[in-house]
Amino acid sequence: MARSVDNPLALAVLGLLVERPMHPYEMGVVLRERGTSVRTNRGSLYDVVAALEGQGWVSARETVRDGRRPARTVYELTTAGRDAFTERLDELIRVPRREYPVFLTAVAYLGALGPDRATAALTERAGHLRAELAQLDEGLAGTTAPRLFVIEAEYARALVQAELTWVDEVVARIADGTLSWPDNEESGN
């Protein structure tokens, strides 16, 4: 199997087409409405759809025109596309992969900031995480999509909540002295 489904946007497009045939513009709207973590822009979405069509994983079903809007090609999933999608999806769910977010690297060197600056940085991050949680909660509360179609937003929320809990705990440990810094000038004090 070709590894085009390693591209998160390609995986998302195939997933959307499992639900129903759509045109790329609609795919972008649905991805934004659901608050998915897949980054998309119009050009990349059309490029991915074209690549998937080239692999025989999606095919043009029809071209529709709505009023004065430009004609839009509606795509559907092929049998080969569904097979490639479900095979990769099964693997991604079964086998954990080590991912390396930039924050993890930054945390490894938290000591370089010193306690005051580390506390300020982590406190600011906690504020951003709380805002992100509020946005995710608002999106989840406002969705009319079946729960299974927005379950990734629930997972994303759980990850943000776990990170916020961890950040708050580290700030508390710095404040109460249970996470201490070495006494030297290089610690960022």
Backbone bond lengths (Angstrom), bond angles and torsions (degrees), N, CA, C in turn:
res aa  C-N    CA-C-N  psi(-1)  N-CA   C-N-CA  omega(-1)  CA-C   N-CA-C  phi
1 M - - - 1.458 - - 1.519 109.44 -
2 A 1.294 117.22 135.23 1.463 121.67 174.25 1.517 108.46 -64.83
3 R 1.320 116.95 151.49 1.456 120.97 -175.16 1.520 112.68 -96.76
4 S 1.324 118.63 24.64 1.460 120.60 176.67 1.518 111.42 -58.93
5 V 1.325 116.50 -26.26 1.455 119.00 179.76 1.519 111.83 -75.91
6 D 1.326 117.95 1.02 1.462 120.17 170.26 1.518 109.99 -74.89
7 N 1.312 117.34 -20.27 1.458 122.37 175.96 1.530 106.99 -73.71
8 P 1.340 118.20 118.03 1.467 119.70 -177.93 1.525 113.42 -56.95
9 L 1.318 117.46 -34.72 1.461 119.44 179.47 1.525 110.66 -68.88
10 A 1.332 117.49 -39.44 1.467 120.25 177.18 1.523 110.16 -63.89
11 L 1.319 116.56 -41.42 1.461 120.88 177.60 1.527 110.40 -60.96
12 A 1.334 116.71 -42.61 1.468 121.32 179.34 1.527 111.24 -65.37
13 V 1.323 117.28 -41.54 1.474 120.72 179.46 1.524 109.87 -62.19
14 L 1.325 116.67 -47.11 1.458 119.57 178.91 1.530 110.45 -61.12
15 G 1.323 116.28 -40.49 1.464 120.12 178.31 1.514 112.75 -62.40
16 L 1.322 116.49 -41.56 1.464 119.78 178.02 1.524 110.90 -63.65
17 L 1.327 115.93 -38.45 1.462 119.42 -178.49 1.526 112.43 -74.16
18 V 1.330 117.68 -15.27 1.464 120.09 170.59 1.529 108.36 -66.03
19 E 1.333 115.95 -37.41 1.468 121.28 -179.12 1.522 111.68 -67.24
20 R 1.355 115.13 -48.62 1.472 119.57 -177.60 1.526 108.64 -174.77
21 P 1.326 117.73 158.04 1.462 120.23 174.09 1.535 110.05 -62.81
22 M 1.332 116.89 144.59 1.468 121.88 179.23 1.519 109.85 -152.26
23 H 1.324 114.51 162.18 1.457 119.46 170.92 1.532 107.81 -95.39
24 P 1.340 117.30 157.73 1.467 120.01 -175.21 1.531 114.46 -55.87
25 Y 1.321 118.01 -36.98 1.459 118.97 179.24 1.528 110.04 -60.81
26 E 1.323 116.47 -44.84 1.471 120.61 178.81 1.527 110.90 -62.75
27 M 1.337 116.96 -38.12 1.463 120.42 177.85 1.526 110.30 -57.73
28 G 1.330 115.46 -45.98 1.457 119.94 179.11 1.516 112.46 -61.11
29 V 1.330 116.33 -41.69 1.469 121.18 178.66 1.525 109.99 -62.18
30 V 1.319 116.99 -46.77 1.465 121.00 -178.51 1.527 110.50 -63.47
31 L 1.319 117.43 -43.31 1.470 120.31 179.26 1.528 110.85 -60.77
32 R 1.322 116.94 -42.74 1.473 119.88 178.76 1.513 111.43 -67.27
33 E 1.324 117.73 -42.91 1.469 121.42 -179.65 1.516 111.74 -60.86
34 R 1.302 116.43 -36.57 1.462 120.69 -177.42 1.525 112.28 -82.53
35 G 1.317 116.64 -7.24 1.459 119.29 178.77 1.517 112.57 65.81
36 T 1.309 116.04 31.69 1.453 120.32 -178.57 1.523 111.24 -63.18
37 S 1.307 115.41 155.37 1.462 120.35 -179.21 1.524 112.40 -82.35
38 V 1.314 117.36 -2.27 1.465 121.25 -179.68 1.521 109.06 -77.22
39 R 1.318 115.24 124.61 1.466 119.61 176.88 1.514 109.12 -78.91
40 T 1.310 113.99 136.36 1.458 117.78 -178.03 1.517 110.30 -146.83
41 N 1.290 114.50 149.29 1.456 121.67 166.57 1.525 105.45 -139.60
42 R 1.286 114.95 164.34 1.460 119.33 -172.99 1.525 112.88 -56.75
43 G 1.319 116.77 -45.35 1.459 120.31 -178.63 1.513 112.63 -63.50
44 S 1.332 117.27 -45.11 1.463 119.59 -178.53 1.518 110.98 -67.05
45 L 1.304 117.41 -35.01 1.456 121.04 178.78 1.529 110.64 -63.99
46 Y 1.315 116.84 -46.91 1.471 120.31 178.66 1.528 110.84 -65.16
47 D 1.336 117.57 -37.42 1.463 120.68 177.49 1.528 111.34 -63.28
48 V 1.335 116.71 -43.19 1.461 120.91 179.83 1.521 110.33 -64.57
49 V 1.321 117.30 -44.22 1.468 120.11 178.90 1.529 109.69 -60.74
50 A 1.312 117.67 -42.73 1.471 120.80 178.66 1.530 110.70 -62.60
51 A 1.326 117.51 -41.36 1.463 120.97 178.96 1.529 110.71 -65.05
52 L 1.320 116.53 -42.34 1.462 120.13 178.68 1.525 111.34 -65.15
53 E 1.323 116.21 -36.28 1.463 120.11 176.24 1.533 109.60 -66.28
54 G 1.324 116.56 -40.72 1.460 120.61 178.32 1.523 112.80 -61.76
55 Q 1.332 116.71 -30.45 1.471 120.85 178.02 1.528 112.02 -84.24
56 G 1.324 115.85 -6.05 1.457 119.05 -179.12 1.522 113.36 81.71
57 W 1.315 117.45 16.47 1.466 121.17 -177.86 1.526 112.35 -90.94
58 V 1.319 117.13 -22.85 1.462 121.59 172.94 1.519 106.89 -133.23
59 S 1.335 115.38 156.52 1.460 118.73 176.72 1.520 108.84 -140.21
60 A 1.325 114.53 152.35 1.458 120.23 177.59 1.523 108.20 -70.13
61 R 1.301 115.67 128.35 1.467 120.69 -179.66 1.519 110.59 -95.23
62 E 1.343 115.02 -45.08 1.458 120.42 -179.49 1.521 108.95 -165.21
63 T 1.305 114.89 163.34 1.457 121.10 173.22 1.517 106.95 -114.42
64 V 1.324 115.24 128.69 1.468 120.31 -176.93 1.523 109.63 -121.72
65 R 1.305 114.80 152.04 1.464 121.03 176.36 1.519 106.59 -128.98
66 D 1.321 116.21 129.93 1.461 121.86 179.46 1.525 107.84 -114.21
67 G 1.309 116.76 103.76 1.467 121.30 179.90 1.512 111.15 60.74
68 R 1.324 115.70 -129.31 1.465 121.21 -177.72 1.530 112.65 -90.37
69 R 1.311 116.30 1.22 1.469 119.74 178.99 1.519 110.21 -68.73
70 P 1.333 116.02 156.29 1.472 118.62 177.59 1.530 110.81 -64.47
71 A 1.313 115.27 155.26 1.462 120.62 176.95 1.529 108.72 -63.01
72 R 1.324 115.35 142.24 1.464 120.43 -179.08 1.520 108.90 -126.71
73 T 1.325 115.16 135.60 1.455 120.69 178.46 1.527 108.80 -90.11
74 V 1.313 115.30 125.67 1.459 122.23 177.49 1.524 107.39 -93.38
75 Y 1.331 115.53 130.08 1.463 121.44 -178.54 1.512 110.27 -108.92
76 E 1.337 114.06 152.04 1.454 120.17 174.65 1.521 108.73 -130.91
77 L 1.299 115.16 160.01 1.459 122.34 -179.60 1.522 109.40 -79.43
78 T 1.316 116.80 137.13 1.461 121.04 174.22 1.528 108.32 -90.16
79 T 1.298 116.37 168.48 1.464 120.54 176.71 1.527 110.09 -60.56
80 A 1.334 116.44 -43.10 1.470 119.86 178.83 1.531 110.46 -63.14
81 G 1.323 117.30 -38.23 1.458 121.10 178.41 1.512 112.11 -65.70
82 R 1.311 116.14 -42.59 1.474 119.95 178.65 1.530 109.85 -64.19
83 D 1.327 116.90 -42.21 1.468 120.43 179.03 1.528 111.29 -62.66
84 A 1.338 117.02 -45.73 1.465 120.88 179.31 1.530 110.52 -62.98
85 F 1.330 115.91 -42.52 1.462 121.27 179.92 1.520 111.22 -62.55
86 T 1.324 117.33 -51.40 1.465 119.48 -175.67 1.528 111.76 -68.69
87 E 1.337 117.35 -33.43 1.464 120.17 177.10 1.537 110.43 -63.33
88 R 1.330 116.16 -47.10 1.468 119.79 -179.45 1.519 111.39 -69.68
89 L 1.304 117.36 -39.78 1.459 121.88 178.98 1.529 110.32 -61.18
90 D 1.317 116.41 -44.91 1.464 121.35 178.45 1.532 110.34 -57.54
91 E 1.330 115.99 -45.41 1.464 121.10 -179.96 1.529 111.24 -64.35
92 L 1.327 116.83 -44.13 1.461 120.36 -178.10 1.532 112.19 -64.61
93 I 1.310 116.76 -34.23 1.463 120.03 179.87 1.527 110.92 -78.04
94 R 1.300 117.50 -37.65 1.470 121.19 -177.34 1.526 113.73 -73.57
95 V 1.318 117.34 -41.09 1.460 121.24 -168.81 1.535 110.38 -110.78
96 P 1.334 117.62 110.66 1.473 118.88 177.69 1.530 110.22 -63.12
97 R 1.321 115.22 139.22 1.463 121.08 176.62 1.509 108.37 -114.83
98 R 1.278 116.18 140.61 1.453 121.94 177.31 1.520 107.60 -75.91
99 E 1.322 116.41 119.87 1.459 121.66 176.83 1.511 107.43 -112.98
100 Y 1.303 116.79 149.50 1.446 121.16 -172.30 1.526 111.56 -122.31
101 P 1.321 116.14 81.94 1.467 117.92 177.30 1.528 111.15 -69.91
102 V 1.299 115.98 151.39 1.461 122.08 -178.80 1.528 110.77 -61.61
103 F 1.331 117.45 -35.79 1.462 120.84 -179.69 1.526 111.23 -58.49
104 L 1.321 117.43 -38.51 1.457 121.15 178.92 1.529 110.97 -59.82
105 T 1.310 116.40 -41.76 1.466 120.17 177.54 1.520 110.59 -66.16
106 A 1.327 117.27 -42.71 1.465 120.90 179.91 1.524 111.11 -62.31
107 V 1.320 117.27 -40.83 1.467 121.34 -179.30 1.522 110.56 -62.35
108 A 1.315 116.91 -33.20 1.462 120.28 179.47 1.526 111.81 -59.45
109 Y 1.320 117.09 -23.60 1.466 121.61 -177.72 1.520 112.31 -116.62
110 L 1.313 117.38 23.05 1.467 122.79 -179.29 1.526 111.61 -53.75
111 G 1.309 116.93 -35.79 1.464 121.61 -178.38 1.515 113.58 -58.59
112 A 1.311 118.35 -26.16 1.464 121.03 -179.36 1.519 111.85 -66.72
113 L 1.334 117.49 -19.98 1.465 120.17 -179.35 1.523 112.86 -81.04
114 G 1.315 117.45 -22.74 1.458 120.18 -173.13 1.514 109.07 80.96
115 P 1.328 117.44 160.62 1.465 120.15 -172.89 1.525 114.55 -63.12
116 D 1.321 118.42 -41.07 1.467 119.74 -177.24 1.519 111.68 -67.62
117 R 1.313 115.36 -48.25 1.467 119.09 -178.71 1.527 111.14 -68.74
118 A 1.348 117.55 -37.61 1.464 121.22 177.14 1.530 109.76 -62.58
119 T 1.328 116.64 -44.01 1.462 120.42 178.50 1.520 110.64 -61.21
120 A 1.315 117.39 -44.61 1.470 120.66 179.66 1.531 110.81 -62.54
121 A 1.327 116.55 -44.53 1.468 120.30 -178.77 1.526 110.85 -65.51
122 L 1.324 117.08 -44.66 1.459 120.39 -179.56 1.532 111.46 -68.12
123 T 1.322 116.84 -36.82 1.466 120.26 178.00 1.526 110.34 -64.91
124 E 1.330 116.42 -40.61 1.467 118.98 176.68 1.525 110.56 -64.84
125 R 1.335 116.96 -42.19 1.465 120.44 178.30 1.534 109.87 -60.17
126 A 1.331 116.86 -42.03 1.467 120.76 179.05 1.522 110.59 -59.06
127 G 1.321 117.33 -39.32 1.466 120.62 177.01 1.519 112.06 -62.27
128 H 1.338 115.81 -42.48 1.468 120.16 177.37 1.531 110.93 -64.75
129 L 1.319 116.07 -39.47 1.462 119.73 179.42 1.526 111.15 -66.34
130 R 1.330 117.03 -39.32 1.471 120.08 177.08 1.541 110.45 -62.92
131 A 1.313 116.51 -40.03 1.469 120.24 177.87 1.525 110.17 -65.46
132 E 1.319 116.61 -39.83 1.468 120.20 178.41 1.528 110.61 -65.42
133 L 1.325 117.53 -39.89 1.460 121.03 176.41 1.522 110.90 -60.89
134 A 1.329 116.30 -44.08 1.465 120.39 179.31 1.523 110.54 -61.22
135 Q 1.324 116.47 -41.59 1.469 120.81 179.39 1.532 110.38 -65.83
136 L 1.323 117.18 -42.87 1.464 119.94 178.25 1.531 110.84 -64.36
137 D 1.326 116.37 -41.52 1.466 120.07 178.65 1.524 110.87 -62.44
138 E 1.321 115.91 -42.13 1.465 120.13 179.15 1.527 110.45 -63.03
139 G 1.320 116.12 -44.02 1.464 120.12 179.14 1.515 112.24 -63.94
140 L 1.323 116.45 -42.11 1.459 119.79 179.13 1.520 111.68 -66.82
141 A 1.330 116.53 -38.60 1.464 120.14 -179.85 1.531 111.43 -68.65
142 G 1.324 116.44 -30.82 1.463 120.49 -175.71 1.506 114.96 -91.68
143 T 1.315 118.23 -1.01 1.462 119.06 -176.18 1.526 111.72 -83.15
144 T 1.304 114.41 146.35 1.459 120.31 174.57 1.528 110.23 -109.84
145 A 1.327 115.77 -0.47 1.461 120.19 -180.00 1.527 109.47 -70.69
146 P 1.326 117.00 150.11 1.465 119.26 175.31 1.530 110.56 -57.82
147 R 1.316 116.34 146.34 1.465 121.77 -175.23 1.526 111.76 -52.98
148 L 1.312 117.24 -40.00 1.458 120.34 -178.30 1.527 111.87 -59.87
149 F 1.328 117.88 -29.07 1.456 121.29 -178.38 1.523 112.78 -81.87
150 V 1.317 117.67 -11.71 1.471 120.30 178.71 1.525 111.43 -121.92
151 I 1.313 116.10 17.02 1.457 119.79 -176.76 1.529 111.29 -63.15
152 E 1.347 116.87 -26.70 1.466 118.95 177.61 1.515 111.10 -65.94
153 A 1.328 117.68 -29.94 1.467 120.29 176.61 1.526 110.27 -69.32
154 E 1.326 117.03 -35.23 1.466 120.20 175.24 1.526 110.54 -64.62
155 Y 1.324 116.07 -42.04 1.465 120.65 177.76 1.525 110.32 -63.79
156 A 1.333 116.79 -45.55 1.462 120.87 178.31 1.524 110.05 -58.79
157 R 1.319 116.94 -41.08 1.464 120.85 178.67 1.531 110.44 -62.30
158 A 1.330 116.94 -43.40 1.465 121.13 179.25 1.526 110.92 -60.97
159 L 1.338 117.01 -39.97 1.466 120.26 178.37 1.529 111.36 -65.74
160 V 1.322 116.71 -43.68 1.466 120.48 179.38 1.528 109.40 -64.24
161 Q 1.320 117.58 -42.71 1.466 121.00 179.04 1.524 110.85 -62.50
162 A 1.325 117.74 -42.50 1.466 121.18 178.52 1.525 110.64 -63.06
163 E 1.333 117.02 -42.46 1.461 119.86 178.79 1.521 110.73 -64.27
164 L 1.325 117.01 -42.54 1.465 121.02 179.02 1.528 110.47 -61.40
165 T 1.307 116.85 -43.97 1.466 120.53 178.30 1.519 110.39 -59.13
166 W 1.332 116.72 -45.12 1.457 121.28 179.80 1.536 110.78 -63.47
167 V 1.323 117.56 -46.53 1.466 121.81 -179.71 1.528 110.16 -59.99
168 D 1.331 117.00 -46.43 1.466 120.55 179.23 1.533 111.13 -60.46
169 E 1.340 116.96 -39.82 1.465 120.72 178.74 1.524 111.29 -65.22
170 V 1.317 117.94 -41.24 1.464 120.80 179.45 1.528 110.00 -65.50
171 V 1.315 117.49 -43.31 1.471 120.63 177.55 1.526 109.67 -59.17
172 A 1.324 117.07 -43.61 1.465 120.73 179.27 1.527 110.99 -63.98
173 R 1.324 117.29 -39.25 1.478 121.11 179.45 1.526 111.44 -68.56
174 I 1.321 117.14 -33.99 1.472 119.42 175.14 1.526 108.54 -66.53
175 A 1.329 116.48 -45.00 1.475 121.36 -177.24 1.519 111.94 -63.53
176 D 1.340 117.83 -40.16 1.466 118.68 -177.51 1.529 113.27 -89.59
177 G 1.335 117.08 0.68 1.460 121.36 174.93 1.517 115.32 85.12
178 T 1.319 118.28 1.51 1.464 119.01 179.68 1.531 112.25 -77.83
179 L 1.308 117.23 -13.22 1.465 121.62 170.12 1.513 105.15 -115.98
180 S 1.304 114.78 101.78 1.466 117.90 -172.62 1.521 111.40 -108.29
181 W 1.311 114.25 159.18 1.458 123.28 178.74 1.522 108.71 -105.11
182 P 1.323 116.81 150.95 1.466 119.01 173.11 1.530 109.44 -64.55
183 D 1.297 116.59 149.34 1.465 120.64 179.37 1.517 110.23 -87.19
184 N 1.342 116.39 83.61 1.447 120.69 174.17 1.515 108.91 -152.83
185 E 1.304 115.61 162.50 1.478 120.56 -175.87 1.520 112.90 -68.17
186 E 1.315 117.57 -22.59 1.447 120.41 -176.35 1.517 112.95 -79.19
187 S 1.315 118.09 -2.35 1.463 120.14 -177.64 1.514 112.78 -85.20
188 G 1.319 118.70 4.36 1.453 121.23 175.72 1.511 114.99 87.18
189 N 1.323 118.98 10.16 1.471 121.47 179.77 1.487 113.11 -69.32
